[in-house]
Amino acid sequence: MSFAIPLHTARLTLIPATAAHVTAELAGRDAFATHLGAVVPPSWPPGEYDEPAQRFFLECLTRAGAAGDGWYGWYAVRLADAHAPATVIAAGGYFGPPSADGVVELGYSVCDEWRGRGYASEMVAALAAHAARQPGVALVIAHTSAANPASVRVLERSGFVPAPANDAPDTLRFEFGRTSNVM
């Protein structure tokens, strides 16, 4: 089974970004919506997943080729229902393949109008579990600001546990993995 396959949760389809996805995304909302097969809200891109981040991921995906698919960005597409069509509502993913010691870092951001509905927790839990199942991955980590209690709650609901951090004083580190969740 390939690492870069769409993942399905109760309310989301998580689509691994390819260079073609990010190229379409950078071309504009219409091109991205057509390529993804989902509505792209006016608030896109969410949070810290801005154009410089998109260009960074495109460079990483282009350099890595098909082997990089799934190890960078993922798009969270909310399933269509009676209230809304299939809509891309969040971006998440990893900062690359596992390091030499098996560590993968995860990040995420949700469009403003879709926050507070549990989508971030659903996406983060699925991405963390997916990475943790991969050969060579010993630990999935995430960082957030101490001033962002919503992000802290997302990580805790998704199975992450607080861990010591050697980063900036206001940065919190969380861990999810075979060793941190076995107690």
C-alpha distance (Angstrom), angle and dihedral (degrees) to the residues before:
residue distance angle dihedral
M1 . . .
S2 3.78 . .
F3 3.78 121.3 .
A4 3.81 91.2 -138.8
I5 3.79 99.1 65.4
P6 3.79 125.3 122.5
L7 3.79 113.3 -93.6
H8 3.78 123.2 -144.7
T9 3.79 128.0 -149.3
A10 3.79 129.3 172.6
R11 3.81 93.0 -81.3
L12 3.80 106.8 10.2
T13 3.76 144.3 60.9
L14 3.80 110.7 -151.2
I15 3.80 111.5 -151.9
P16 3.81 120.0 -163.5
A17 3.79 111.1 -128.6
T18 3.77 118.8 -118.4
A19 3.79 126.9 -170.8
A20 3.83 87.1 -100.1
H21 3.83 91.1 55.6
V22 3.80 93.4 50.5
T23 3.81 92.0 44.0
A24 3.82 89.4 54.1
E25 3.80 89.8 45.6
L26 3.80 91.7 53.8
A27 3.83 90.1 47.5
G28 3.80 90.6 64.3
R29 3.78 145.8 -82.6
D30 3.84 95.6 -70.5
A31 3.80 94.7 49.8
F32 3.80 90.8 46.3
A33 3.82 93.4 48.0
T34 3.81 91.1 50.0
H35 3.80 92.9 47.1
L36 3.81 93.5 46.5
G37 3.81 96.1 38.9
A38 3.80 92.0 -131.9
V39 3.78 140.3 96.8
V40 3.81 113.6 -91.9
P41 3.82 110.6 -148.2
P42 3.82 121.9 -133.7
S43 3.83 89.3 -112.5
W44 3.82 91.2 64.3
P45 3.01 125.3 152.7
P46 3.80 99.8 49.4
G47 3.79 125.9 -140.1
E48 3.77 116.2 -50.1
Y49 3.79 93.0 -1.4
D50 3.80 90.9 94.9
E51 3.80 132.0 146.6
P52 3.84 94.7 -78.8
A53 3.83 88.9 52.9
Q54 3.81 90.4 48.3
R55 3.81 91.1 50.8
F56 3.82 90.4 47.7
F57 3.81 91.2 52.4
L58 3.81 91.7 45.5
E59 3.80 89.5 53.6
C60 3.83 91.1 48.6
L61 3.81 92.8 46.8
T62 3.80 92.6 46.6
R63 3.81 91.8 49.1
A64 3.83 93.8 46.7
G65 3.80 97.2 42.1
A66 3.80 117.5 -162.1
A67 3.83 90.2 -21.2
G68 3.82 88.5 69.0
D69 3.80 95.7 54.0
G70 3.80 108.1 114.9
W71 3.81 94.9 15.2
Y72 3.78 94.6 87.1
G73 3.81 129.3 27.5
W74 3.79 130.0 10.3
Y75 3.79 128.3 -173.0
A76 3.80 120.6 -140.6
V77 3.79 109.9 -145.1
R78 3.79 115.4 -168.6
L79 3.78 110.1 -136.6
A80 3.79 116.2 -111.2
D81 3.78 117.2 -102.2
A82 3.80 138.8 159.9
H83 3.82 90.2 -72.4
A84 3.81 103.1 47.3
P85 3.81 142.0 4.1
A86 3.80 121.8 -112.6
T87 3.81 102.0 -61.9
V88 3.81 133.1 -176.2
I89 3.80 102.2 -125.7
A90 3.80 106.4 164.4
A91 3.76 146.9 17.8
G92 3.76 124.1 -142.7
G93 3.72 140.7 149.1
Y94 3.74 146.0 114.8
F95 3.78 134.4 -52.8
G96 3.80 89.3 -124.8
P97 3.80 141.0 -60.0
P98 3.81 119.6 -35.4
S99 3.78 117.6 -66.3
A100 3.80 120.4 -118.1
D101 3.82 88.9 -87.1
G102 3.82 92.7 50.2
V103 3.81 100.0 -102.1
V104 3.81 121.8 145.6
E105 3.81 121.8 -174.7
L106 3.80 120.3 -146.4
G107 3.80 129.2 -157.9
Y108 3.80 134.5 177.2
S109 3.77 144.7 179.1
V110 3.82 132.1 -171.6
C111 3.81 128.6 -152.9
D112 3.80 110.6 -104.0
E113 3.80 96.6 -115.7
W114 3.83 92.1 53.7
R115 3.82 97.8 48.6
G116 3.78 122.9 113.2
R117 3.82 95.0 33.8
G118 3.81 100.0 96.4
Y119 3.81 96.2 -103.5
A120 3.80 93.8 121.1
S121 3.82 92.0 53.6
E122 3.80 90.9 46.9
M123 3.81 92.1 50.4
V124 3.81 96.1 42.3
A125 3.82 93.4 48.3
A126 3.81 91.5 50.9
L127 3.81 94.5 46.2
A128 3.82 93.3 45.7
A129 3.80 92.9 49.3
H130 3.81 91.3 45.3
A131 3.80 92.4 53.0
A132 3.81 93.2 43.7
R133 3.83 90.2 57.2
Q134 3.80 92.8 57.3
P135 3.81 122.3 102.2
G136 3.77 111.3 -104.3
V137 3.81 94.8 25.8
A138 3.80 113.7 115.9
L139 3.79 99.4 160.6
V140 3.80 140.1 14.7
I141 3.80 115.4 -153.2
A142 3.79 135.8 -173.5
H143 3.78 133.4 -172.9
T144 3.78 129.3 -151.3
S145 3.75 138.6 167.8
A146 3.78 119.5 -93.2
A147 3.82 85.0 -133.0
N148 3.83 91.5 62.4
P149 3.84 107.3 75.9
A150 3.82 92.1 168.1
S151 3.81 90.3 60.4
V152 3.81 90.9 46.8
R153 3.84 89.2 53.7
V154 3.81 91.3 48.6
L155 3.80 91.4 54.0
E156 3.81 93.7 45.5
R157 3.83 92.6 48.0
S158 3.80 88.6 49.2
G159 3.80 94.3 57.8
F160 3.80 100.0 -95.9
V161 3.80 119.7 137.5
P162 3.83 127.3 -153.7
A163 3.79 114.5 -98.4
P164 3.79 135.3 -175.5
A165 3.78 111.9 -84.2
N166 3.78 130.2 -154.2
D167 3.78 91.5 -168.7
A168 3.79 132.4 98.0
P169 3.83 113.3 -36.7
D170 3.82 94.0 -109.2
T171 3.82 93.8 47.4
L172 3.78 120.0 98.4
R173 3.79 123.3 -157.4
F174 3.80 123.3 -149.0
E175 3.80 129.4 -172.4
F176 3.78 134.2 -152.4
G177 3.76 119.4 176.9
R178 3.72 151.0 100.5
T179 3.78 92.5 -67.1
S180 3.82 103.0 35.7
N181 3.81 96.3 51.4
V182 3.78 98.3 45.1
M183 3.77 108.4 90.3
